[in-house]
């Protein structure tokens, strides 16, 4: 059973202003497919526009650049909530900040920003 305030990755199946919303944590085939409670990590709020860009296909440039250099997990909701998890808090913070700062810059600028952040990270491994 989930506790109040638990972070869950799921699909909204019913939403009515007079009833509580219903969510499910399975895909159309009845498999979990990564849905369920999200443990650890960090959740932040972004704009819904940025959330749509992060979910776009082909992949968002900032996620491609980050994924080439860092290992992390990401869950994005259309409501703008973004969850990031990695093996270290420093990486989680770097990925979160890079995503938030990428909203209004070009893909070239985003690539440069990630390279700069990674160089600062490697020069200050705290």
N, C-alpha and C positions, 0 to 999 in steps of 0.2 A: 504494500500500500504506500502511496506517496504522501509526503508531508506537505502542509500548506507552504507555498513558496518554492516548491521543488521545480527545477527546470526540466522540461520534457520536450523532446523533439517528436512531433506528431502531426497529424492532419486534422483540421477541423472538419467534422462531418455534419454538424448541425449547429446553426447559430440563429437564435430568435431572441428578440429583445425581451420577451416575456419568460423565457426559460434559460436555464444554465446552458452554456455551450457544451457540445460533446466533441471529444477528440478520440482518435484511435491511433494506435502505435503500430499499425501494420499497413503494408502496401495492398494493392488491389488483389494480389495473389494470396493474401493472408500471412505473409512472411514479415518478420521484423524489419529487415532491410535497413538497419541502422537507426530505426525509430526507437524511442524509449527514453528513460531518464538520462540526463547528461550530468555526469559527476566530475568534480574538479573543474579546472579551467576558469575562464573569465567570460562574463556576458556583458555586452555593452549595447547601447541603443544607437542605431544609425538612422538615416533617412530611409524611407521606403524606396526612393529612387536608387540609392546606393545598394540597397538589398537586391533590387531587380538586376542591377549591373553585376553584382557578385554571383547571382544565379544564372547569368546569361550564358549562351552557347554561341560562339566559341568562348572559352574561359576568359574571365576578366584579366586584363594585363597585370594588375598588381598581384593577383593570386598566382599567376604563372611565374612571375619573377621571384616571389617569396618561396614558392614551391621548389624552385631550382636550387635554392640555397639552404632552406630550413625544413625541418620535419614538424608538422603540426596537424591538428584536426580542426575542422571548421564546420559549424552548422549555421545556416542562415534562414531566417523566417521572413516571409513577405511582410510581416508587421515591423520589420526593421531591427529586430533583435538578432544579434550576432554572438555566437559562442565560439571561443577559441581555447584550445587545449594543446599543450606541448610538454616536453620533458622538463623544461625549466621555466621559471617565472619570467626570466629576462626575455626569452624567446616569445612567450605569450604576450608580454607587454609590447615588444617590438612589432609583432604581427598586428596586434590590435591598433596600435598607433598608426602603422603604415596604412592599414585599411581605411581608418577614419580620415587620414590626411590625403588620401588618394581621390576623394570625391570630386574635387574641382580642378584637378591637374591632368595634363595629357599623359598618355602611356609612356612617352619618352621621359617626362619629368618624374613619373612614378618609378621608373626603372632607376633613374639617377638617385632618387630619394632612398630607395631600398639599398643600393650600393653604398651610399653614404652611411646609412644606419648600420649596415653590416660591418663597415670598416671601423666605425666607432665602437661597435660591440667587440670586434676582435682586438682592438687596441686597449679596451678596458674590460677584461673578462672578470667582472665581479659577480 
